Every structure is written in structure tokens, then in C-alpha cells.
């Protein structure tokens, strides 16, 4: 579906030169007497590279529709992650390149949503809140200050966070 570059939003998927990109940032700018333009950061789905581009406000881009599927994470086997479709109970595998940053947060039985373009998995959407157990934390910080003080903690999946 063709849309104006001015209507491009974060999370939109666009097809350019036969490659699929996801918009990570879109800012509308006007520079004095010059015409308005849209500054966008696009990430290539196939190779993971990012592109910084400018579109005129009247330029047309080819936006593609993505669909979500509710799935359940079953288990990890090396660099392969196995999921089950909640609607028809079919199992399918995704590689580490698709799972990427979500990998440390996957637990057996976790229900998530996966974004698809045609039959290709694009990315995972984790739940907005998840429960983890803190296994190790730095000692308390002495002396209260006016601003918040954070300390390092390790959660049960081995990830270090600030609390």
C-alpha cells in the first residue's frame, strides 16, 4: 500500500528496492523557508543494517502490512528456538537472528506475539511485564541523595540489570 512519507510512523514496515525495512524513528522537520522533509531511521530485516534517510513530505513509500500471531515458547535447542502456534498447535522454529534481543527473556511456556510479513517472521513482541527472581545484588548504597541511586543486580536468567 502506497502512503506519503509524511505518514510514516515508528514500527511501520516498508518495501524499498525489493528489501524489507522497519522504521525505528520518524521525525518531521521544517528548515526555515525550505520545504519540509521526514528524517527516518530504517532497519533492514534481512541483514540487520540501519539506514538514515530523508524523504520529502510529498514522497511516496510502499508500506507493507504485517500480521501478529499468538505463540507459546517451548524450548531452545542451540541457536534454534521452538514455538507453538496457539491457534492450530503447530510447532515451528526460529533462528537466533530473529529472536535476537528477546532471547534472555524467553522462559518455557511464555506466551508472546510474533510479527510476520507474508510467511517470514520479523520480530518478537514480549509481554509488557514479566516476573523474574533476583539472584544477586550489590550491597545498599550509603547515604540518601536527592536523586535516585541504582545498583547492579543479576536476575535468574543471568542478565544484569539496574534496580
C-alpha positions in Angstrom: 0.0 0.0 0.0 1.5 3.3 -1.0 1.5 6.1 1.6 3.0 9.5 1.9 6.4 9.6 3.6 4.8 12.2 5.9 2.5 9.4 7.3 5.4 7.1 8.1 5.5 6.1 11.8 7.7 4.1 14.1 7.1 0.4 13.6 5.8 0.7 10.0 7.3 -1.8 7.6 8.3 -0.5 4.1 9.5 -2.2 1.0 12.3 -0.5 -0.9 14.3 -1.9 -3.8 12.9 -5.3 -3.0 14.1 -5.3 0.6 12.0 -5.1 3.7 12.8 -2.3 6.3 11.2 -1.4 9.6 11.0 2.2 10.6 12.7 2.8 14.0 12.4 6.6 14.1 10.5 9.2 12.0 10.8 12.9 12.6 9.1 15.7 10.6 11.3 18.7 10.1 11.0 22.2 8.5 14.1 24.2 7.9 13.2 27.9 7.6 12.0 28.7 4.1 12.9 25.3 2.7 10.3 22.6 2.1 9.5 20.1 4.9 11.1 16.7 5.0 10.9 13.5 7.0 14.1 12.1 8.7 13.8 8.4 9.2 15.9 5.5 10.5 15.2 2.2 8.8 16.5 -1.2 9.7 16.9 -3.8 7.0 15.3 -7.1 8.1 17.4 -9.4 6.1 20.9 -8.2 7.1 20.2 -6.0 10.2 21.9 -2.9 8.9 20.4 0.6 9.6 19.9 3.4 7.1 19.4 7.0 7.9 17.2 8.5 5.1 15.4 11.8 4.2 12.1 11.8 2.3 10.4 14.9 1.0 7.0 15.3 2.6 5.4 14.6 -0.8 7.4 11.4 -1.5 5.6 8.1 -1.6 6.8 4.9 0.1 5.5 1.3 -0.2 4.2 0.3 3.3 3.5 -3.4 3.8 1.1 -4.9 6.3 2.4 -7.1 9.0 0.3 -9.6 11.0 0.7 -10.8 14.5 0.4 -14.4 15.7 0.0 -15.5 19.3 2.5 -18.2 20.1 4.0 -20.1 23.1 7.7 -20.5 23.6 8.5 -24.2 24.1 12.3 -24.6 24.3 15.7 -23.7 22.9 17.9 -26.1 21.1 21.3 -24.5 20.4 20.7 -21.4 18.2 17.2 -22.6 17.4 14.1 -21.5 19.3 11.0 -23.7 19.1 7.5 -22.1 19.3 3.9 -23.4 19.1 1.1 -21.6 17.3 -1.7 -21.1 19.8 -4.5 -21.4 17.1 -3.6 -24.7 15.5 -0.9 -26.1 17.8 1.7 -26.5 15.1 5.4 -26.2 16.1 7.9 -24.1 14.2 11.5 -22.9 14.7 13.1 -19.5 14.6 16.8 -18.7 14.4 18.8 -16.6 16.8 18.8 -13.7 14.2 15.0 -13.3 14.5 14.8 -13.8 18.3 17.9 -11.5 18.9 17.5 -9.2 22.0 14.4 -11.1 23.3 16.4 -14.4 23.9 17.4 -13.8 27.6 13.7 -13.1 28.5 12.2 -16.3 27.0 11.0 -18.8 29.5 9.4 -22.2 28.8 5.6 -21.7 28.3 5.8 -17.9 27.9 3.1 -16.6 25.6 4.3 -13.9 23.2 3.3 -12.4 19.8 5.4 -12.7 16.6 5.2 -10.2 13.8 5.1 -11.8 10.3 5.4 -10.5 6.8 3.8 -13.0 4.4 5.3 -16.2 5.9 8.5 -14.7 7.3 8.9 -13.9 11.0 10.2 -10.4 11.5 10.4 -9.8 15.3 9.0 -10.9 18.7 6.8 -8.8 21.0 7.3 -9.7 24.6 4.7 -9.1 27.3 4.8 -5.6 28.8 5.6 -7.0 32.3 7.4 -10.2 33.3 8.4 -11.6 36.7 12.0 -12.6 37.5 13.8 -13.5 40.7 16.8 -11.5 41.7 19.7 -14.0 42.4 22.4 -11.5 43.4 22.5 -7.8 44.1 25.2 -5.2 45.2 25.0 -4.0 48.8 22.9 -1.0 49.7 24.3 2.4 48.9 25.1 4.5 51.9 23.7 8.0 52.3 20.4 9.1 50.7 20.6 11.6 47.9 18.1 13.8 46.2 18.2 11.7 43.0 17.5 8.0 42.6 20.5 5.7 43.1 20.6 2.5 41.2 22.6 -0.6 41.9 23.5 -3.7 39.8 21.5 -6.9 40.2 21.5 -10.2 38.5 18.2 -11.9 37.7 17.6 -15.7 37.4 18.3 -15.8 33.7 21.8 -14.4 34.2 21.1 -10.9 32.8 22.5 -7.9 34.8 20.1 -5.0 35.3 19.9 -1.8 37.4 17.4 -1.7 40.3 
